[in-house]
C-alpha cells in the first residue's frame, strides 16, 4: 500500500511540475482572477444571487440547493478533512515569470482543496435543480479547481479530493431534501 501511495504522490508531483513549468502568461492572469473570485465562495454567492433574482422559482431552487451543498462541502473539507491531514502546500518558485500567476498562499493543509469542494458542490446541486445550467456550472467548477493548481496553492490530487467531497455533499443534500 505504501508503494502505491508513493507512486501516486510521484505522479501528482509530476503533473503539478508540468503545469508550473508551462509558460502561459495569458492563462496566468485569467487563472489568478478566477482563483481569487472563488475565495470564500464569492463566485458561487454571486451566481446564486443572479439565479435568485433572474431565474424565477427554478433559479431560486437552484441557488438554495447550491448554497446548502456548498455549506456542507465547505464544512467537510475545511473543518473535518483539512485538520486530519498535514499535507504541505506546494513549494512555489519565486521566479519573476511564475510570480505573476500566484495567489496568496493559504496556511491550512493542502489536502483537500476547499475551493474545489465548494465549486463542485454548488455546480452539482444547482445543476441538478436547473439541468440547462449543469454543464456550464461544472465547467466553471473544473476551471476553479484547475486554477488552484495553476496558481501554485494545490496539487492535482487535492483538487480531485475536493471535487469528490463537493459532489458527495451535493448528493447528501439532495438525499436529505427528498421525501
VOBA-1610 file (N, C-alpha, C; in pm, whole numbers, padded with zeros to 5 digits, always signed):
BEGIN
Unk+00082-00119+00000Unk+00000+00000+00000Unk+00087+00126+00000Unk+00196+00125+00077Unk+00281+00243+00082Unk+00349+00267-00052Unk+00381+00160-00125Unk+00439+00174-00259Unk+00339+00240-00353Unk+00213+00201-00344Unk+00108+00259-00427Unk+00092+00408-00396Unk+00089+00444-00269Unk+00079+00585-00230Unk+00200+00665-00276Unk+00314+00606-00267Unk+00437+00672-00311Unk+00433+00700-00461Unk+00387+00604-00539Unk+00377+00621-00683Unk+00270+00725-00718Unk+00158+00724-00647Unk+00054+00823-00670Unk+00105+00964-00639Unk+00181+00977-00532Unk+00238+01107-00497Unk+00337+01153-00603Unk+00414+01062-00658Unk+00510+01096-00763Unk+00438+01146-00888Unk+00329+01080-00925Unk+00250+01124-01041Unk+00189+01262-01014Unk+00135+01279-00895Unk+00075+01406-00855Unk+00176+01520-00865Unk+00296+01496-00813Unk+00402+01597-00817Unk+00448+01625-00960Unk+00453+01521-01043Unk+00495+01539-01182Unk+00394+01623-01260Unk+00267+01598-01239Unk+00163+01677-01307Unk+00170+01822-01260Unk+00184+01841-01129Unk+00198+01977-01075Unk+00319+02045-01137Unk+00431+01975-01143Unk+00553+02032-01200Unk+00537+02072-01346Unk+00465+01990-01424Unk+00444+02022-01565Unk+00358+02147-01580Unk+00258+02162-01496Unk+00173+02280-01502Unk+00252+02404-01465Unk+00328+02395-01357Unk+00407+02508-01310Unk+00513+02549-01413Unk+00568+02454-01483Unk+00676+02483-01578Unk+00625+02541-01710Unk+00494+02537-01732Unk+00438+02587-01857Unk+00437+02740-01860Unk+00482+02797-01970Unk+00482+02942-01987Unk+00348+02982-02050Unk+00259+03037-01969Unk+00124+03069-02014Unk+00080+03206-01959Unk+00140+03316-02004Unk+00110+03446-01945Unk-00037+03488-01951Unk-00105+03462-02059Unk-00248+03499-02068Unk-00332+03414-01974Unk-00303+03287-01971Unk-00375+03197-01882Unk-00344+03230-01736Unk-00221+03270-01708Unk-00182+03304-01571Unk-00275+03409-01513Unk-00299+03514-01588Unk-00383+03624-01541Unk-00527+03578-01519Unk-00580+03502-01612Unk-00718+03453-01600Unk-00733+03359-01482Unk-00639+03268-01464Unk-00649+03172-01354Unk-00632+03242-01218Unk-00549+03341-01214Unk-00531+03416-01090Unk-00661+03488-01053Unk-00724+03554-01151Unk-00850+03624-01124Unk-00961+03526-01084Unk-00968+03412-01153Unk-01072+03314-01120Unk-01052+03257-00981Unk-00929+03224-00948Unk-00900+03169-00815Unk-00939+03268-00706Unk-00906+03395-00726Unk-00942+03497-00628Unk-01093+03517-00621Unk-01161+03510-00736Unk-01307+03527-00738Unk-01375+03417-00657Unk-01315+03299-00652Unk-01375+03188-00580Unk-01340+03187-00431Unk-01252+03278-00386Unk-01218+03286-00244Unk-01344+03306-00160Unk-01355+03229-00053Unk-01466+03240+00042Unk-01603+03224-00025Unk-01608+03154-00138Unk-01734+03127-00206Unk-01794+03246-00279Unk-01719+03356-00293Unk-01775+03478-00354Unk-01835+03452-00492Unk-01766+03376-00574Unk-01816+03347-00708Unk-01951+03276-00703Unk-01962+03180-00615Unk-02085+03099-00604Unk-02198+03179-00542Unk-02167+03266-00448Unk-02270+03353-00391Unk-02322+03450-00497Unk-02233+03500-00582Unk-02276+03590-00689Unk-02366+03517-00789Unk-02329+03395-00824Unk-02412+03317-00916Unk-02547+03286-00850Unk-02545+03253-00722Unk-02671+03226-00651Unk-02760+03350-00649Unk-02700+03466-00630Unk-02778+03591-00630Unk-02840+03613-00767Unk-02764+03591-00872Unk-02817+03608-01008Unk-02931+03509-01034Unk-02912+03385-00992Unk-03018+03286-01009Unk-03144+03325-00932Unk-03126+03376-00813Unk-03239+03416-00730Unk-03315+03533-00793Unk-03241+03629-00842Unk-03304+03750-00898Unk-03361+03729-01038Unk-03293+03647-01118Unk-03329+03637-01259Unk-03387+03502-01301Unk-03377+03404-01217Unk-03412+03268-01259Unk-03549+03218-01223Unk-03632+03301-01164Unk-03766+03256-01126Unk-03760+03149-01019Unk-03870+03075-01003Unk-03874+02971-00898Unk-03765+02865-00916Unk-03738+02825-01039Unk-03633+02725-01063Unk-03495+02778-01028Unk-03472+02904-01056Unk-03345+02967-01021Unk-03327+02978-00872Unk-03435+03013-00802Unk-03427+03020-00655Unk-03400+02883-00594Unk-03463+02781-00649Unk-03438+02644-00601Unk-03293+02604-00626Unk-03242+02634-00746Unk-03103+02601-00779Unk-03007+02675-00686Unk-03033+02802-00661Unk-02947+02881-00572Unk-02948+02823-00431Unk-03065+02792-00381Unk-03078+02738-00245Unk-03005+02604-00233Unk-03030+02515-00328Unk-02965+02383-00322Unk-02813+02395-00339Unk-02773+02484-00426Unk-02629+02505-00446Unk-02561+02556-00321Unk-02623+02654-00255Unk-02562+02712-00135Unk-02564+02616-00016Unk-02670+02538-00003Unk-02674+02438+00105Unk-02562+02336+00084Unk-02547+02290-00038Unk-02443+02192-00069Unk-02304+02252-00050Unk-02287+02378-00090Unk-02160+02446-00070Unk-02126+02452+00078Unk-02224+02483+00162Unk-02201+02489+00306Unk-02157+02355+00364Unk-02223+02249+00320Unk-02187+02115+00367Unk-02046+02079+00322Unk-02017+02102+00194Unk-01885+02068+00140Unk-01775+02149+00206Unk-01801+02276+00226Unk-01701+02362+00289Unk-01670+02315+00430Unk-01774+02280+00504Unk-01754+02230+00640Unk-01676+02099+00639Unk-01714+02008+00550Unk-01643+01879+00543Unk-01496+01898+00506Unk-01469+01981+00405Unk-01332+01999+00359Unk-01247+02077+00458Unk-01301+02189+00506Unk-01219+02282+00585Unk-01219+02253+00735Unk-01329+02201+00786Unk-01337+02177+00931Unk-01308+02033+00970Unk-01330+01941+00877Unk-01308+01800+00910Unk-01183+01744+00841Unk-01179+01750+00708Unk-01071+01683+00635Unk-00935+01753+00650Unk-00930+01884+00634Unk-00801+01954+00642Unk-00730+01933+00776Unk-00801+01946+00889Unk-00733+01924+01017Unk-00682+01780+01036Unk-00741+01686+00964Unk-00698+01546+00976Unk-00576+01515+00891Unk-00543+01604+00800Unk-00428+01581+00713Unk-00323+01689+00739Unk-00204+01660+00701Unk-00096+01756+00721Unk-00016+01775+00593Unk-00083+01765+00480Unk-00010+01779+00354Unk+00034+01924+00335Unk+00161+01938+00312Unk+00215+02072+00289Unk+00173+02122+00152Unk+00158+02250+00144Unk+00127+02314+00016Unk+00251+02306-00073Unk+00232+02318-00204Unk+00347+02313-00294Unk+00449+02422-00262Unk+00574+02388-00280Unk+00681+02488-00265Unk+00689+02561-00398Unk+00651+02688-00396Unk+00649+02765-00521Unk+00783+02831-00546Unk+00822+02828-00671Unk+00941+02902-00710Unk+00901+03049-00716Unk+00988+03134-00669Unk+00958+03276-00668Unk+01013+03347-00790Unk+01044+03273-00894Unk+01094+03334-01016Unk+00992+03435-01068Unk+01040+03543-01122Unk+00953+03653-01167Unk+00845+03605-01264Unk+00883+03517-01356Unk+00786+03472-01455Unk+00676+03384-01393Unk+00702+03323-01280Unk+00600+03243-01213Unk+00520+03324-01112Unk+00580+03426-01056Unk+00514+03505-00953Unk+00387+03571-01003Unk+00378+03599-01132Unk+00258+03666-01185Unk+00134+03578-01178Unk+00152+03449-01160Unk+00036+03360-01154Unk-00005+03327-01011Unk+00076+03364-00915Unk+00050+03324-00777Unk-00063+03403-00712Unk-00134+03334-00624Unk-00229+03397-00533Unk-00172+03377-00393Unk-00232+03443-00295Unk-00184+03431-00158Unk-00187+03284-00116Unk-00079+03239-00055Unk-00068+03100-00010Unk-00145+03082+00120Unk-00248+02996+00119Unk-00322+02970+00243Unk-00232+02901+00346Unk-00270+02909+00470Unk-00192+02848+00579Unk-00240+02708+00615Unk-00358+02672+00566Unk-00415+02542+00601Unk-00349+02430+00522Unk-00383+02308+00557Unk-00334+02191+00486Unk-00374+02199+00339Unk-00292+02146+00253Unk-00320+02148+00111Unk-00433+02051+00073Unk-00450+01947+00152Unk-00543+01838+00117Unk-00664+01839+00208Unk-00783+01845+00153Unk-00825+01861+00014Unk-00842+02009-00021Unk-00871+02038-00145Unk-00895+02175-00188Unk-01036+02217-00147Unk-01044+02315-00059Unk-01174+02368-00018Unk-01243+02442-00132Unk-01164+02513-00215Unk-01221+02582-00330Unk-01290+02481-00423Unk-01224+02368-00446Unk-01281+02267-00535Unk-01405+02202-00473Unk-01399+02177-00344Unk-01516+02118-00276Unk-01637+02210-00290Unk-01618+02338-00264Unk-01728+02435-00276Unk-01777+02445-00420Unk-01684+02452-00513Unk-01719+02467-00654Unk-01802+02349-00704Unk-01756+02228-00677Unk-01828+02111-00726Unk-01959+02088-00651Unk-01964+02126-00525Unk-02090+02114-00451Unk-02195+02205-00512Unk-02158+02331-00530Unk-02254+02427-00587Unk-02294+02384-00728Unk-02197+02354-00813Unk-02226+02319-00952Unk-02313+02194-00962Unk-02286+02095-00881Unk-02363+01970-00887Unk-02506+01992-00840Unk-02523+02060-00727Unk-02657+02080-00672Unk-02740+02176-00756Unk-02681+02290-00793Unk-02756+02387-00873Unk-02785+02330-01012Unk-02690+02257-01067Unk-02710+02196-01198Unk-02817+02089-01197Unk-02832+02019-01086Unk-02938+01918-01076Unk-03075+01985-01070Unk-03081+02101-01008Unk-03208+02173-00998Unk-03241+02247-01128Unk-03140+02288-01202Unk-03156+02358-01330Unk-03066+02289-01432Unk-03113+02179-01492Unk-03027+02099-01581Unk-02960+02176-01694Unk-03023+02282-01743Unk-02959+02358-01852Unk-02833+02431-01804Unk-02819+02447-01674Unk-02701+02512-01618Unk-02593+02413-01576Unk-02626+02285-01578Unk-02535+02184-01526Unk-02398+02187-01594Unk-02394+02181-01725Unk-02265+02178-01796Unk-02185+02307-01774Unk-02245+02426-01791Unk-02165+02547-01767Unk-02114+02558-01623Unk-02196+02521-01526Unk-02152+02529-01387Unk-02041+02428-01359Unk-02051+02309-01413Unk-01946+02209-01391Unk-01816+02247-01461Unk-01827+02308-01578Unk-01706+02357-01645Unk-01641+02465-01560Unk-01721+02556-01506Unk-01668+02660-01420Unk-01604+02600-01295Unk-01666+02498-01238Unk-01609+02430-01121Unk-01474+02366-01156Unk-01466+02302-01273Unk-01339+02242-01315Unk-01231+02349-01332Unk-01269+02462-01389Unk-01173+02571-01407Unk-01125+02627-01273Unk-01216+02638-01177Unk-01176+02683-01044Unk-01077+02584-00984Unk-01107+02456-00994Unk-01014+02355-00943Unk-00879+02364-01011Unk-00879+02375-01144Unk-00752+02388-01216Unk-00678+02515-01174Unk-00752+02622-01151Unk-00687+02748-01114Unk-00608+02735-00985Unk-00651+02648-00897Unk-00580+02630-00770Unk-00445+02562-00791Unk-00437+02475-00890Unk-00308+02413-00924Unk-00223+02513-01002Unk-00285+02579-01097Unk-00213+02674-01182Unk-00151+02788-01102Unk-00219+02831-00997Unk-00167+02941-00915Unk-00072+02894-00806Unk-00048+02765-00800Unk+00056+02712-00712Unk+00017+02684-00568Unk-00111+02673-00538Unk-00151+02651-00398Unk-00201+02509-00370Unk-00218+02428-00476Unk-00264+02290-00457Unk-00198+02197-00558Unk-00190+02071-00519Unk-00153+01964-00610Unk-00281+01913-00676Unk-00271+01848-00792Unk-00390+01795-00859Unk-00474+01700-00770Unk-00411+01617-00690Unk-00487+01524-00605Unk-00570+01599-00501Unk-00524+01714-00456Unk-00602+01796-00362Unk-00732+01839-00427Unk-00722+01878-00555Unk-00839+01923-00630Unk-00935+01806-00653Unk-00881+01690-00689Unk-00967+01572-00709Unk-01041+01534-00581Unk-00971+01538-00469Unk-01036+01506-00341Unk-01142+01610-00308Unk-01114+01737-00333Unk-01212+01841-00310Unk-01335+01822-00398Unk-01313+01787-00525Unk-01425+01762-00616Unk-01511+01646-00565Unk-01446+01541-00518Unk-01520+01427-00464Unk-01605+01469-00344Unk-01547+01547-00255Unk-01622+01595-00138Unk-01740+01681-00183Unk-01716+01769-00281Unk-01823+01857-00328Unk-01939+01782-00391Unk-01908+01689-00480Unk-02014+01610-00544Unk-02087+01526-00439Unk-02013+01468-00346Unk-02075+01389-00240Unk-02165+01474-00152Unk-02122+01594-00119Unk-02204+01684-00037Unk-02334+01718-00109Unk-02327+01742-00239Unk-02448+01771-00317Unk-02542+01652-00318Unk-02486+01533-00329Unk-02570+01412-00329Unk-02636+01391-00192Unk-02561+01413-00086Unk-02617+01401+00050Unk-02726+01505+00073Unk-02702+01628+00029Unk-02802+01734+00044Unk-02929+01700-00035Unk-02913+01647-00155Unk-03030+01609-00237Unk-03106+01495-00169Unk-03035+01399-00116Unk-03098+01288-00047Unk-03174+01337+00077Unk-03113+01427+00152Unk-03177+01480+00274Unk-03300+01564+00241Unk-03299+01630+00125Unk-03413+01715+00088Unk-03528+01637+00028Unk-03501+01513-00016Unk-03608+01433-00077Unk-03701+01375+00028Unk-03820+01353-00015Unk-03920+01298+00079Unk-03928+01148+00071
//
